[in-house]
């Protein structure tokens, strides 16, 4: 498998963050908004990782490939959680509209 070089492959595993001036204020820890924001950041990070991995490049060593696999796994778990959240929210709205 060819990604983007060992050094770039390791760089791909680092979190993608916005500059301090762009970051919104953080909601209270443990609140639904905080969990939703964390899920959104995890989805953004996974999407960036997958995009970097799909560009191609030099062959990665075993450690970088394991890090890539773990990152993609975290991304798929975040996507699965987001899809369940949307499904439950849509079901709750449908139930609310039917009972009213």
N, C-alpha and C positions, 0 to 999 in steps of 0.2 A: 504494500500500500504506500502510495506517495502522498505526502501532505505538503508541507512548505519548508522543510528543513528542521533539523533537531532543535535549534535555538528558537526558531519561529514557532515550532510545535509546542514548546514549553511556554512561550509567551502567550500562545492561544489559550492556555489553561488559566491564565490570570483573569480576575474579574474585570469586567468592563464597567467603569463608573463615569458619571457625568462630572464636569467641573463643579467646584463648590458653589459658584455663583448661580448655577443652573438648578441645583438640587432643591426640591421643595422642602418645606419643614416636615419633619417626621411626625406621624400621628403617635398617640400614646401606645407604648408597647403592649401587646396582647389584644389590642382592639382589632375589629374586623378590617378596618382601613389599613392597619399595619400589616396584617397577614396578606391582604390583597396586594398591597404595594410590594411586599417581599416576593410574592408569587410572580408579579409582573417583572421585577428585576431579575429573577431566576430565569424567566422565559426569555428576556432580552439577552442575558448572558449566554444561554444555551443556543439561541439563534445566531449570535455572533460567533460562537465556537464552531457551530456547524458550517457557517459561511466560510470561515477561515480554513476549515478542514477540507471543504469541497474545492478550494482553489487549486490544490495540487502543489507540487514542488519536490523537494528532496525526500529521501527515505528517512523515516523516523526510527529511533531505537526502541527497544522493548518498553522502557519506562515511559517514554512519551506516548507510545500507543496505548499503554494502560491508562495513563492520565486522560487521553482523548476518549477512551471507552467509558471511563467513569464520568466524564463531563457529559457525554451524549446520554448516558443512562440517567443522570440527574435531570437533563433536559426533557427526556421522554416522560419521566415521573411528573415533572412540573406541568407538561402538556396534558397528561392524564388527569391530574388534579384539577386543572383549569376546566377541562371538558366536563368533569363531574360537577363542578361548581356551577357552570352555566346550565347544565341539564337540570340540576336541582332548583336553581333560581327560576328557570322557565316553567318547571312543574309547579312551583309555588305560586307563580303569577297566574297560571292557568286555573289552579284550584281556587284562588282568590276571586278571579273573574267569574267562575262558574257559580260560586256560592252567593254572589251579590246580586 
